[in-house]
Amino acid sequence: MAPRAFWKGYLKLSLVTCPVAMSPAISQEDKVRFRTLNGKTGNPVVSRYVDAVTGKAVSEDDEVKGYPRGEDDYVMLEDDEIEAVAMESTRTIDIETFVPSESIEWIWYDSPHYLVPNDMVGEEAFSVIREAMASTGTVGISRLVLYRRERAVMLEPRGKGIVLWTLRYGDEVRSAEDYFAHLKQAKPDSRALALVKTLISERTKKWDPRMADDPVQDRLLDIIASKKKGRKRPAKVKSPPPTAGNVINIMDALRRSIKAEAKGK
């Protein structure tokens, strides 16, 4: 069963409006979480803010946001002042622009959300907007207040619904050229390239979500289950021995790799 929507509002394109509901496309609910405890008493530890100068605890009512303008000098802003800046985009996804879907690089994609119509009346308007984007190969760009900040968002048609991606802020994205520009564009040895293609062919499989499983979390759950039953913790998993540092001859290494793959099969 799909989880309950965490956001409800309106999708708007010019004079066309329809009610929509949105849910995160990813979840961390099943992730193993820990609380910090006092090792002597077993009681949970509570964190709180402390004034860096006086050393006294700060009450929640006295907490404000501060923007540094100099050493130990801040401009203070209340929560309502910050929230008031972006009030218009809190409940309406007003599609302002459309761009070719392939023109937004992967690095701008942040968090995905599933967007669906919220009633039968608005379903027709929703489907018309979705199908028009799909047939023209475009995605919609809008702005929306999510997670206490206004963000640029991208609306991508996907099957019967729309995936809404929050986009990263411009000052968060670094240019790939800063890292790749110094790399040489040398043409690889054709024999080595053929051998690597053979390795790729040997290891190619259909995508399976289990490829993204978290073995560390599974191991933690095993330890927790053992402790609940009063057993000793499971034996420590030994790390594989380190491999040799540098490959002296890449052709020899590739040939040995292919032989090992064949032997393994």
C-alpha positions in Angstrom: 0.0 0.0 0.0 1.3 3.5 -0.9 2.1 5.7 2.0 -0.1 8.7 2.8 0.7 11.9 0.9 2.9 14.3 2.8 2.0 17.3 0.6 -1.3 18.4 -1.0 -1.8 21.4 -3.2 -2.5 22.3 -6.9 -0.8 21.8 -10.2 -1.2 24.9 -12.4 -0.5 25.6 -16.1 -1.8 29.0 -17.2 -5.6 28.8 -16.5 -5.6 25.0 -16.0 -5.5 23.9 -12.4 -6.0 20.5 -10.7 -5.6 19.3 -7.1 -2.6 17.0 -6.6 -1.0 15.0 -3.9 2.7 14.2 -3.5 4.7 11.5 -1.7 8.5 10.9 -1.5 9.7 8.3 -4.0 12.4 7.1 -1.6 12.2 6.2 2.1 14.6 5.6 4.9 12.0 4.2 7.3 13.6 0.7 7.3 17.1 2.0 7.9 18.7 0.9 11.2 18.7 3.9 13.6 20.4 4.2 17.0 19.9 6.5 20.0 22.9 7.7 22.0 22.7 6.3 25.5 24.6 6.8 28.8 26.8 3.6 28.9 26.7 3.6 32.7 23.0 3.9 33.2 21.5 2.8 29.9 19.4 6.0 29.8 18.9 8.0 26.6 21.1 11.1 26.2 19.3 14.4 25.4 21.1 17.0 23.3 20.5 20.8 23.7 21.9 24.0 22.4 24.3 25.8 24.7 25.4 29.5 24.5 29.0 29.4 23.3 30.0 32.4 25.4 28.0 32.0 28.6 27.8 28.2 28.6 24.2 28.3 29.6 21.4 26.2 27.9 19.3 28.1 25.4 15.5 27.6 25.5 13.7 26.7 22.2 11.9 30.0 22.2 15.2 31.9 22.2 16.6 30.1 19.2 16.9 32.2 16.0 18.8 31.9 12.7 21.9 34.0 12.3 23.7 35.0 9.1 27.4 35.9 9.7 28.4 39.4 8.6 31.7 39.6 10.5 33.7 37.9 13.3 31.2 37.1 16.1 28.7 39.4 14.4 25.4 38.1 13.0 22.2 39.3 11.4 19.4 37.6 13.3 16.2 36.3 11.5 13.1 34.8 13.0 11.5 31.7 11.5 8.4 33.6 10.4 10.6 36.1 8.5 12.3 33.3 6.6 9.0 31.5 5.8 7.3 34.7 4.7 9.8 35.1 1.8 8.4 32.2 -0.2 4.7 32.0 0.8 3.2 32.0 -2.7 4.8 28.7 -3.7 3.8 26.7 -0.6 0.7 25.1 -2.1 0.8 25.7 -5.9 3.1 24.1 -8.4 2.8 26.7 -11.2 4.7 25.5 -14.2 6.5 28.5 -15.5 8.7 27.0 -18.2 9.3 23.9 -20.2 12.7 22.6 -21.3 13.9 19.6 -23.4 14.1 16.6 -21.0 17.6 15.8 -22.0 18.9 19.3 -21.4 19.0 19.0 -17.6 22.1 17.0 -16.6 21.9 14.3 -13.9 23.9 16.3 -11.4 21.1 18.8 -10.9 18.6 16.0 -9.8 18.2 16.0 -6.0 15.2 14.1 -4.5 12.3 12.4 -6.4 8.7 12.5 -5.4 5.6 10.9 -6.9 2.8 13.4 -8.0 -0.7 12.1 -8.6 -4.2 13.8 -9.1 -6.0 14.2 -5.8 -9.6 13.8 -7.1 -11.4 12.4 -10.1 -12.4 15.8 -11.3 -8.8 17.0 -11.7 -7.6 13.7 -13.2 -8.3 14.8 -16.8 -6.4 18.1 -16.5 -3.5 16.2 -14.8 -3.4 13.6 -17.6 -3.5 16.2 -20.4 -0.5 18.1 -18.9 1.4 14.8 -18.4 0.8 13.5 -21.9 1.6 16.8 -23.5 5.0 16.8 -21.8 5.6 13.2 -22.8 4.7 13.7 -26.5 6.9 16.8 -26.8 9.9 15.4 -24.9 9.8 18.2 -22.4 9.8 18.6 -18.6 8.2 21.4 -16.6 10.2 23.7 -14.4 8.5 25.4 -11.4 9.2 26.5 -7.8 7.9 25.0 -4.6 8.4 25.4 -0.9 9.5 22.0 0.4 11.4 21.1 3.6 11.3 24.7 4.8 13.0 26.1 1.7 11.8 27.3 -1.7 13.3 25.1 -4.5 13.3 24.8 -8.2 11.5 21.6 -9.2 11.3 19.6 -12.4 8.2 17.7 -13.4 8.8 14.6 -15.5 6.1 12.4 -17.0 6.4 8.8 -15.9 3.8 6.2 -16.8 0.4 7.2 -15.5 1.9 9.8 -13.1 4.5 12.6 -12.8 7.8 12.4 -11.0 8.7 15.7 -9.3 12.4 16.2 -8.8 13.7 18.8 -6.5 16.7 20.4 -8.2 20.0 21.3 -6.5 20.8 25.0 -6.0 23.2 26.6 -8.4 25.9 27.2 -5.7 25.8 23.4 -4.9 26.8 22.1 -8.3 30.5 22.0 -9.2 31.8 22.0 -12.8 33.1 18.6 -14.0 35.7 20.5 -16.0 37.5 21.5 -12.8 38.2 17.8 -12.2 38.4 16.2 -15.7 40.0 19.0 -17.8 43.6 17.8 -17.0 42.9 14.2 -18.0 44.5 13.1 -21.3 42.3 12.1 -24.2 44.7 9.3 -25.3 43.2 6.6 -27.4 43.3 3.3 -25.5 45.1 0.2 -26.9 42.7 -1.6 -29.2 43.6 -5.0 -27.8 43.1 -3.9 -24.2 39.8 -2.3 -25.2 38.6 -5.6 -26.7 39.5 -7.5 -23.6 37.7 -5.1 -21.3 34.6 -5.3 -23.6 34.8 -9.1 -23.1 34.9 -8.7 -19.3 31.9 -6.3 -19.5 30.0 -8.8 -21.6 30.8 -11.6 -19.1 29.5 -9.5 -16.2 26.4 -7.9 -17.8 23.1 -8.8 -16.2 19.6 -7.4 -16.0 19.2 -4.7 -13.3 17.9 -6.1 -10.0 17.1 -3.8 -7.0 18.9 -6.3 -4.8 22.1 -5.1 -6.4 21.6 -2.0 -4.2 21.1 -3.9 -0.9 22.9 -2.7 2.2 25.0 -5.6 3.6 26.2 -3.6 6.6 22.6 -3.0 7.7 21.8 -6.7 7.3 24.8 -7.5 9.5 23.7 -4.9 12.1 20.2 -6.5 12.2 21.8 -9.9 12.8 23.8 -8.5 15.7 20.7 -6.8 17.2 18.6 -10.0 16.8 21.3 -12.1 18.6 21.6 -9.6 21.4 17.8 -9.6 21.9 18.0 -13.4 22.4 20.9 -13.1 24.8 23.3 -14.7 22.4 26.9 -13.7 21.8 27.4 -11.4 18.9 28.1 -13.1 15.6 31.7 -13.7 14.6 33.4 -10.7 13.0 33.5 -10.9 9.2 37.1 -11.0 8.0 38.1 -8.4 5.3 39.5 -9.8 2.1 43.3 -9.6 1.9 44.6 -6.4 0.2 45.4 -6.7 -3.5 48.6 -5.8 -5.2 49.3 -2.0 -5.5 50.1 -1.4 -9.1 49.3 -3.4 -12.2 52.6 -3.8 -14.1 51.1 -5.1 -17.4 47.5 -4.3 -18.1 47.3 -6.8 -20.9 48.5 -9.7 -18.7 46.1 -8.6 -16.0 43.2 -8.5 -18.4 44.0 -11.9 -19.8 44.2 -13.4 -16.3 40.9 -11.7 -15.5 39.1 -13.3 -18.4 40.6 -16.7 -17.6 39.4 -16.3 -14.0 35.9 -15.4 -15.2 35.7 -18.5 -17.4 37.0 -20.7 -14.6 34.5 -19.3 -12.2 31.7 -20.2 -14.6 
